[in-house]
Amino acid sequence: MLEICRLTVVESLRRRLTLALFAATLLLVGLTGWAFSEIGRLSSLQGVERLMQFSVLLLFLMLLFTGMLALTAVFTAAAAVAGELESGVAAAILARPLRRGAYLFGKWLGLAAVVGGFALLAGAGELLIVSRVAAFAPPQPVAALALITAQALLMMTLSLALATLLSAVTSAIISTVAFFLVWMLGTVDLMGVALKYPTLMTVGEIGKILLPTNALWQAAEYYLEPGSLVAAAQGLGLGGNPFLAIGPQPPAVLIWAGVWGGIVLALGIWGVVRRQI
Amino acid sequence: MAQSQEAAAGGTAPAAIHTELLERRYGRHVALHGLSLVVPRGSVFGFLGPNGAGKTTAVKLLLGLVRPTGGEGMVLGLPLGEPAARRRIGYLPELFRYQEWLSGREVLEAHAALAGMERGRRRAAAEEALATVGLSGEGLRRVGAYSKGMQQRLGLAVALLGDPELVVLDEPTSALDPVGRHDVRTIIQNLRAKGTTVFLNSHLLTEIEAVCDEVAVLDHGRVIAQGGLGSLLQAKGVDVEVEGVSQEEIGRLGGTWSAPRNASFPELAEGDVPELVARLVALGGRIHGVTRRRASLEQRFLDWLEVR
């Protein structure tokens, strides 16, 4: 299993995936720093309004970042698994005394190191550059980064599991569609909260159960917002805004995200065990 | 099944491969129909058949890459698909593909690790395998830069890594030139000399004829002939180079003249050869040579397919 993990990491290095991700990190951090620096220079807002402006801008950038992370995770995992199974490379590997579950878990570990490493490095770079350039620091950056990374790992797990039975392209497309669909359902949920319309909220809840990535984003969002802003929003009863989480996600949501990941990985192992190589 | 295994191997050790009525269906299509095989240890076993006969399916069943839908089998004394058996098996797939972003030596070291070889032995084992297949000096190049033939040689090196007890080669010379094919033949003969069992899956009859002790012929998922190569290729009849005997006398003995001084006795059984020679000598014939007929594997193969 550890050898498969090692080979997966080496593959991402040799295929220059890690180099591309590192370059993407530099670009992302550089552009974020430039954007915050320019807005800080041009904006005439002060006090709470300025705080609000920075907070919304950071949330918007981090939301785009999670989308980028999801796509990276999905395509990397699909190619790594389906590519190997379809090309015949896996036939020689699985003829060795290696359980298929160990093979897939080794792949998962290696991909998690690459995708998780990218998520943590780029995410930390984003938050650091913002705090340096705009003197704006989220209250709980570590928790927020952990949740954003977990979201990427969930997407990676989904794509990996699908790729044990489907082609790389099909797995990646299904995963991507699922990610954005759940994102839309999350927005429907927020609309339900804003309009106090239970049916919409139920639809949103179903989305969270089917794929808890958006729930993780909403949890991360809360930890990225300044406490004073959240308190003011709570006081005004503001809710249902995609760029303003007025409370943390319940622990059950986070626990379900972990359980969901475990179930999907187990399904992936079942898929590769059943597959005729 | 265990008893027949012991019987097959003279009661000492289980056969290298033993299957009974092994079957693989894909929906309505039967890829392999009731395969019963015994491959003795230390033999070079040829598994031949036309394209689409089910050979590769059978190989994948033996290695546990595909699960049977019927029947059962043992490899090296363990049930099909058992990882402990795979530790002692080397395998060259028909569609050989290795990580093109690794060097040849790294591919071998990775396989050595997956096979459970101790870390300290991996480098030397990889170098040895590269040398065996004629890739010394190429081990540090990326596999992506290898020619197709070199990749097949690398696949052979992967199969030979760490001296496995059973080597399964699925069409091992499909990408090789005549020199490469000769090298593979030599490698197989060396494996036989070491007592390694070789299961050679091929539709190249000359390859099978040159190296195998026993063969099984597969067609449309069924075994249509099986046995020692010598007995399978044996044919009735002898050709005698003789002079001093008339055409009529040859005819009375059941023969015909096929060429000057050459008489053919197509229906003569092997045991009747001494009697024939004695009668020809009694008739005053001077015998220069007696040749027992032996069919080519190609001829036999075509006969078997027609019989089916």
Interface residues (C-beta under 8 A of the other chain):
Chain A: E3 I4 L7 V10 E11 R14 R15 S87 G88 V89 A91 A92 I93 L94 A95 R96 P97 L98 R99 Q276 I277
Chain B: K60 L63 G64 L65 V66 R67 P83 A84 R86 R87 I89 Y91 P93 L95 F96 R97 Y98 Q99 W101 L102 A110 H111 A113 L114 A115 G116 G155 V158
